[in-house]
Amino acid sequence: MSCQHLVCAQCAHPVIEGRCALCRANRERLHNHGFAGLSPALIVGLLLALLLLTLVLEHLSRL
């Protein structure tokens, strides 16, 4: 969903403009797409780092 076409019930202006606190809060909520506030690129990077760490530890345990 996009906030481009939404109208705020409190100030009657487009939510995308963020004129009141309710507009700004809803705009932030709609634009927050990551898990726990993290961007998807950061989540993918963390998963890759975890995979690499797991592979290194498995390799070291065989020695």
KETOR-560650 format. One line per 2 residues: their letters; for each residue x, y, z of C-alpha. Coordinates in nm, 2 decimals, m for minus. Layout:
a) X:Y:Z | ...
//
This chain:
ms) 0.00:0.00:0.00 | 0.12:0.35:m0.08
cq) 0.04:0.67:0.11 | 0.03:0.88:m0.20
hl) m0.35:0.86:m0.23 | m0.44:0.84:0.14
vc) m0.60:1.14:0.31 | m0.55:1.20:0.68
aq) m0.87:1.19:0.89 | m0.72:1.44:1.13
ca) m0.60:1.72:0.90 | m0.77:1.63:0.57
hp) m0.44:1.66:0.38 | m0.25:1.39:0.19
vi) m0.06:1.16:0.42 | 0.25:1.18:0.20
eg) 0.29:1.55:0.30 | 0.31:1.46:0.67
rc) 0.15:1.78:0.79 | 0.04:1.65:1.13
al) 0.18:1.40:1.38 | m0.07:1.13:1.27
cr) 0.03:1.17:0.90 | 0.40:1.14:0.99
an) 0.34:0.83:1.20 | 0.13:0.66:0.94
re) 0.37:0.75:0.66 | 0.66:0.61:0.86
rl) 0.46:0.29:0.94 | 0.37:0.24:0.57
hn) 0.73:0.30:0.45 | 0.89:0.07:0.71
hg) 0.93:m0.25:0.51 | 1.20:m0.43:0.70
fa) 1.20:m0.68:0.98 | 1.23:m0.51:1.32
gl) 1.31:m0.18:1.15 | 1.60:m0.33:0.96
sp) 1.64:m0.28:0.58 | 1.60:m0.59:0.37
al) 1.96:m0.55:0.24 | 2.09:m0.56:0.60
iv) 1.89:m0.87:0.68 | 2.03:m1.05:0.38
gl) 2.38:m0.94:0.47 | 2.34:m1.07:0.83
ll) 2.20:m1.40:0.70 | 2.50:m1.44:0.46
al) 2.74:m1.36:0.75 | 2.57:m1.62:0.97
ll) 2.60:m1.88:0.69 | 2.97:m1.80:0.64
lt) 3.03:m1.82:1.01 | 2.85:m2.16:1.03
lv) 3.06:m2.30:0.74 | 3.38:m2.18:0.90
le) 3.30:m2.33:1.23 | 3.20:m2.66:1.07
hl) 3.53:m2.67:0.88 | 3.73:m2.60:1.19
sr) 3.55:m2.87:1.39 | 3.66:m3.13:1.13
l) 4.03:m3.05:1.19
//
